Amino acid sequence: MIADHREFIGVIKDKVAQVDGKIVNLMISGSHLFGFASPDSDIDYRGCFQLSTNKLLTTRKHKDYIEYKILKEGMTVADTELHDIYDKEVVLDELGKEVELLLAGNCNHWEHLTARQLYTSETHREMWLIFSKQMNLNGIYHSYRGMADQNYNKFILGGKHSVKKYLYVLRGLMAGYHTLDTGKIEPNISILATEYDSIVTKELIDLKSRGTEKGLVNKNKSKYDKEIDMWFKLIDDKALQLPIIEQQEAEERRNVLDEWICKKRLSYINGHQS
């Protein structure tokens, strides 16, 4: 655990225990992970939890995620339309859902798995070891590129030319390219901008860190659009070099996970590790 978050980790543990579960791992996502946090950035906690196996064997439908939010001081839900009202937000996915998303190559969940952890466990370490040997690069490409494309169409083409929105698009493209290029996950756009010597990205990060994330970039829009176009081409060209995963190999990967998760389920009966 990390000392500054110890008390809040205890709160999250209690929330998970209330649904008869335990935390597998917990980390900080959002702008703090992405490398462009500003002084007023909220804290996004992400991770995984495991339900007691008894919960999965009843006729009742279990919830495969936990979401918990804390309002900023002085804010109410009525302020949602005007402000970012949350100081902390926690989203945890149940182990079965987490494994499926990782297997599919969901980039957000790969970042959750591999980032510096506030809380870890034997289950998390085992999961990381298994997935480190079977990274779905095609899935990760489509996930990162899809995220960038969605933000580009929704915000940039939609007329919302803010510093933050441009960084969201560039982060998805650069992080995706980096994974295809190195086989490693790197969510921090500041590190990526340095590694690939992207002067334009460094400029946007500087603007964001100085609290101008919602400021429009119309003055230099063509420069930022050109950078985005370049990274779309780079990631697409890199993806053309990826090997095709045969069906048999895909089944073998899933079999390894099936065997592992079965053991984890059997060892967590009645909310106790056996």
N, C-alpha and C positions, 0 to 999 in steps of 0.2 A: 504493500500500500504506500501511497504518497501522503505525507503528514498533513498537508494543507487540505486534503479532501477526506481525511479519515472519518470525521464526524458525519459527513454526508453519505459516505459509503455505508455507514451503519444504518442510516435511514433507508437507503435502497435495499439493503439486506432484509430489513424488516418488511418492506413492501413485497419482496419476493417470497419471504417466509409466509406471508398472509395467504398466498395462493398455493402453499405447500410446495415450494421450490427452493433452489439454491442458485447463487450467482456462479457462472462459469468464468466470465471475464468482464472487465469494465474498463473503458478508456474514454478519453475526451476527443470528440470529433469537431466538426464545424470549422470556423475560421481559425481556431487555435491549432488545429491539426493541419489545416491547409496553408498556413504560413502568412495569413494576412489579417490577423486579429487587430482590432482597434480598441481604444480604451473602454468603449461601452459595449463590446461584444459579449453576448451571453455565453453560457457554458452548456454545450451539448454533450451529454453522457450517452455512450452507446455500448452495447455489449450483448451478452448471451446469458440465459439462465436455463436450468434444467428442472422440469417438473418431476415430482415424485411419480414413479411409474404407475402407482395405484390410480392416479388421476387420469392416466391415459387408457385405463382398462374398464372404465365405467360407461354407462349409457349417456352421460352428460358430455356435451361438447366443450372441450377445454380451449382456453384462450392461448394463442400461440405467440403473444407479445404482451409486454407490460409497458405502459406509457404513464409518465408522471411528470407534472410541470409545477414550477414554483413561480408565482408572479413577482415582478419587480416591486420594490417598495412603493406604495402609493398608487399602484395600478389596479384596475379591475378588468374583468372580462369585457366590460362595455367599452374599454379603450382599444380593443383589438383593431378597429378600422384605422385608428390614428397612429398607433405606436407598435413597436415590438415590445410586447408586454411581459415576456417571460425572462426571468433571470437565469433559471436553470431548466433544462429539459432532459428527461431520461427516457430512452427507448431501448428495451431489451427484447430480443427474439428468443423463442424457445429453441432448444438444441436441435430438434428435428428440422425446424424451419431454417435455422442458421446453416446447417449442413447442406440442405438443398440449394440455398442461395450461393454458398461457396462453390458447390459442385457446378452450378450453372455459370460461375465466373462473375457474379455480381461484384462490381468494383468497390462499392461502399462497404460491403461485408468483408472483402479481402483487406481493406484498410482497417476495419475493426479488429480483425484477427491478428494483423502483423504490427500494429502500432504499439508504442510504449504503453504499457498497461498500468492502470491504477490498482487493479485487483486481478490476480490470475489464479489458476488452480491446475491440478493435475489434468483435468479434462481439457482445459484450454491448451495446455502444453502438448498433450497427445494429439489434439485436433490440428494444431499448427504443424506438428511433425508429419502427420499423414498428408495434409494438403500441400506442404512444401515439396512433396515428391510427385504431385499430380496437378499442377496449375493448369487450368483451362484457359489458355491464352486467347483462343478464338472468342470464348465467352467474355473474357475481360476486355478485349478489343471492342466488341459490340456494346458492352455496358458503358465503358468510358466514352466511346464515341457517341452513343445514344444519349447519354447525359449531356454532353456538349452540344449536340444537335438540338436537343429539346430546349436547352437554355438559349441557344442562338435564335431559334425560331420564335420562341415565346417572348424573349426580351429584346434582343438586338434588332431583329426584323420587326418586332412589335413596337419599336420606337422608344424602348426604355434603355437609353444609352448611358447607363451609370457605370462608374468605375467597378463596382461590385459585380455587376452582371458580366462585364467583359472578363473579369478575373475568373468567374465561374466557368465560362466557356473555355478559356485558355487552360485552366487547371485540368479540366477533363481531358483535353487533347494532349497536353504535355505529359500528364501522369500516365495516360494510356500508352503513348509512344514510348515512354521510359520503360514500362513493364514489358512491352513487346521487344524492346531493344536489349534489356538486361535480364529479364526474368524476375525482377524484383519490384516490389510495390514502394512507391515514393509519393505520398500525398501532398508534400509541402512544396508549394509553387515557388517559394523563395529559393529553396535548394535547386529546384528544376531550372529556374531562370538563370541561376549562376552556372549550373552544369552545362546548359545549352547556350549560354551567353546571350540571352534574350533581353536586349536593352529596353525594348518596348514593355515587356512584362515587368521588369524591375521598376519602370516608371509608374506603372499602374499600382504596383504593390506599395510604392512610396506614397502615392496619393491616398490609397486606402488606409495606410497606417497613420496618416495625419488627420484622419477623421472625415475625409471627403468622399466616402464610399458611395453616397447617393448623388454626388455631383455629376452632372452630365459631361460627356467627353466630346461634345460636338466639334470643338475646336480642332481636335486631333483625330476625329473619327476615322478618316480614311487610312491613317497610319495603323490604328488598332484593327480595322477591318482587314487590312492586308496581312497583318500578323496572324489573325485567325485563319484566313484562307490558306496561308502557308502551312499551318499546323494541321489543318484538315487533310491537306495533300500528303504531308509527311506520315501521318498515322495510317492513312489509307494505303499508301505505297508499302509501308512496313508490314501491314496486315496481309498483303498479297504473298509475302514470303513465309507465312506461317504454315506448318505442316498440317495435313488433314488427319484428324483423329478417327481411326477406324472404329466400327461399331464394337468389335471384340475388345479393343482397348478401353473403350468407354464403359463397357460392362464390367471389366476387371476392376476399374477404378471404383465403380459403385459397389462391387462385391466387398472390397476392402472396407469401405465405409459402413456397409450393412453389418458386417461382422463386428466392427468396432462399436457402433451405436447400440447394437443388441447387448453387448457386454455392459455398456454404460447403463442401459435401462434395467438390466437384471441386477445390477449392483446398487440400485437406488430405489428399493422397495420400502414402502411405509415412511418415506422421507428420511431414511437412514442409509448411509453407505455401508455395504456389507463387505 
